[in-house]
């Protein structure tokens, strides 16, 4: 089996588990507040990385990049909490589609914060993508949903994470980044979760563990895939999340995406695919 074929397998595992994480979060949000769900996800992530973090010792936390680490944890936590709120109140496929606006926000943020060139192709792709967002939002008093705005805010925060990681990956090892993310996420979500706390029953605890397992497999799948193949070659596979989410949403929740959501999502996906393809060829 070729390295690329193995990379595709790992990427498909990551895509499937990402939808699985969103599905379990949606199931949990039927009985638990999204703040509590976000706390459990952050705490589980911290527990997974804690053994490696303890072996590193105190210097793991005393790092020159601690300010960037904190900001990465802050925006990562906001992105996660927003995504969980979105899947609780929107069809699974629609919430997933809003997440694909992250590369569009990255283009704008990288230009403003990093001074990257705002080339014509990037401008066109970004305008087309946000036109798709407007179609999905249907900005009329009857059509606009607060959860959709929360989903977009989550995508913006995820874009901030991507921009920050461009600095962190040059100077910080993965265990440092993951440990800081878990710690900051747990500390930030704990007070909010305490305000709406309801002790989960056995079924909910099982879903919490399943959600954490899916989240861990997402990261493992991505890391393994990107070791075996270039990111540009694997990027289109990430868009399989959308049809998988639509299928799961229909089977488990009886969700049927409306034509406006489908049309808008198609524009968003097309624009980010074109952007990714153009970036690969320079």
Helices and strands as residue ranges (DSSP letters): H 3-29, H 34-56, G 58-60, H 66-89, H 92-99, H 102-113, H 120-137, H 146-171, H 174-195, H 202-228, H 231-234, G 235-239, H 240-253, H 259-281
